[in-house]
Amino acid sequence: MDPQCDNLSPREMICLAFAGEDCQTTYVVQLGDTCNGISSAYGVNTTILYLNNPQINEDCSNIYIGEVLCTTSLVEVPPAPGGSSSPTVVQPPPTVVPANPSGDSGSDDDNFPWCN
């Protein structure tokens, strides 16, 4: 793979993690999913869900069908390396289907996410 990633072929598999250092409990996002619903189903509070999946935005409106989320109850994502201000945000492919097109968080609680 070249540095620009422009020589990847459709359906080509690549490894983006190291064995033993990746989340072992995952969930594949389905149509209608919300962060609160996923958190509830896996018994994980939303703070941990967001920490393990830093690509999720504040209102959970950017999860998409087929996205794999870490659903472990422990923080599995290491902090950003020294000198780095924040982890790189992963953007979904441009043709993905939002899991929750209405943007409803699945909760009446507007206090994000530390109050759940």
C-alpha positions as CSV (number, residue, x, y, z in Angstrom):
1,M,0.0,0.0,0.0
2,D,1.4,3.4,-0.9
3,P,1.3,6.4,1.5
4,Q,-1.7,7.9,-0.3
5,C,-3.7,4.6,-0.2
6,D,-4.6,5.1,-3.8
7,N,-3.4,1.6,-4.9
8,L,-6.0,-0.4,-2.9
9,S,-8.3,-2.6,-4.8
10,P,-12.0,-3.1,-3.9
11,R,-12.5,-5.8,-1.3
12,E,-8.8,-6.0,-0.6
13,M,-8.2,-6.7,3.1
14,I,-5.7,-4.7,5.1
15,C,-4.8,-5.0,8.8
16,L,-5.2,-1.8,10.8
17,A,-4.3,-3.1,14.3
18,F,-1.9,-5.3,16.2
19,A,-2.8,-8.7,17.5
20,G,-3.7,-8.6,21.2
21,E,-4.0,-4.8,21.2
22,D,-7.4,-4.4,19.6
23,C,-10.9,-4.5,21.1
24,Q,-12.1,-8.1,21.4
25,T,-15.8,-7.2,22.0
26,T,-17.4,-5.6,19.0
27,Y,-20.7,-4.8,17.5
28,V,-21.6,-4.2,13.8
29,V,-24.0,-1.2,13.5
30,Q,-27.5,-2.0,12.1
31,L,-30.2,0.2,10.7
32,G,-32.0,2.1,13.5
33,D,-29.1,1.8,16.0
34,T,-28.4,4.5,18.5
35,C,-25.4,4.9,20.8
36,N,-27.7,4.7,23.8
37,G,-29.3,1.5,22.4
38,I,-25.9,-0.1,21.7
39,S,-24.7,0.9,25.2
40,S,-27.7,-0.5,26.8
41,A,-27.6,-3.8,24.9
42,Y,-24.0,-4.4,25.9
43,G,-24.2,-3.1,29.4
44,V,-21.6,-0.4,28.7
45,N,-22.1,3.2,29.8
46,T,-22.0,5.7,27.0
47,T,-18.8,7.4,28.3
48,I,-16.9,4.1,27.7
49,L,-18.5,3.6,24.3
50,Y,-17.4,7.0,23.2
51,L,-13.9,6.6,24.6
52,N,-13.4,3.3,22.8
53,N,-14.9,4.8,19.6
54,P,-13.5,8.3,19.3
55,Q,-14.8,8.6,15.7
56,I,-18.4,8.9,17.0
57,N,-19.5,12.5,17.2
58,E,-21.2,14.2,20.2
59,D,-24.7,13.4,19.2
60,C,-24.0,10.0,17.7
61,S,-25.4,11.0,14.3
62,N,-22.4,9.7,12.3
63,I,-22.5,6.0,13.0
64,Y,-23.2,4.0,9.9
65,I,-24.6,0.6,8.9
66,G,-21.7,-1.9,8.9
67,E,-19.4,0.1,11.1
68,V,-17.7,-2.0,13.7
69,L,-17.8,-0.5,17.2
70,C,-15.8,-1.5,20.3
71,T,-18.4,-2.5,23.0
72,T,-16.1,-3.7,25.8
73,S,-16.7,-2.3,29.3
74,L,-13.1,-1.4,29.7
75,V,-11.3,1.5,27.9
76,E,-9.4,-0.3,25.0
77,V,-8.4,2.6,22.8
78,P,-5.0,3.9,23.9
79,P,-4.6,7.7,24.4
80,A,-3.0,9.7,21.7
81,P,0.8,9.4,21.5
82,G,2.8,12.1,23.3
83,G,3.0,15.3,21.4
84,S,-0.3,14.6,19.6
85,S,-3.3,16.7,20.6
86,S,-6.0,14.2,19.7
87,P,-6.6,10.9,17.8
88,T,-7.2,11.0,14.1
89,V,-10.9,11.1,13.3
90,V,-11.9,8.3,10.9
91,Q,-14.4,9.5,8.3
92,P,-16.9,7.0,7.0
93,P,-16.8,6.2,3.3
94,P,-18.9,8.6,1.2
95,T,-21.5,6.0,0.2
96,V,-22.4,4.7,3.7
97,V,-26.0,4.6,5.0
98,P,-26.5,6.3,8.4
99,A,-27.7,3.9,11.1
100,N,-30.1,6.5,12.5
101,P,-31.0,9.0,9.7
102,S,-33.3,11.0,12.1
103,G,-30.3,11.7,14.4
104,D,-32.3,10.7,17.4
105,S,-29.9,9.7,20.2
106,G,-32.4,7.1,21.5
107,S,-32.7,9.0,24.8
108,D,-34.7,11.9,26.2
109,D,-31.5,12.9,28.1
110,D,-29.8,15.8,26.3
111,N,-26.9,15.7,28.8
112,F,-24.2,14.1,26.7
113,P,-22.8,11.4,27.6
114,W,-21.4,11.6,31.1
115,C,-24.8,11.9,32.6
116,N,-26.2,8.6,31.2
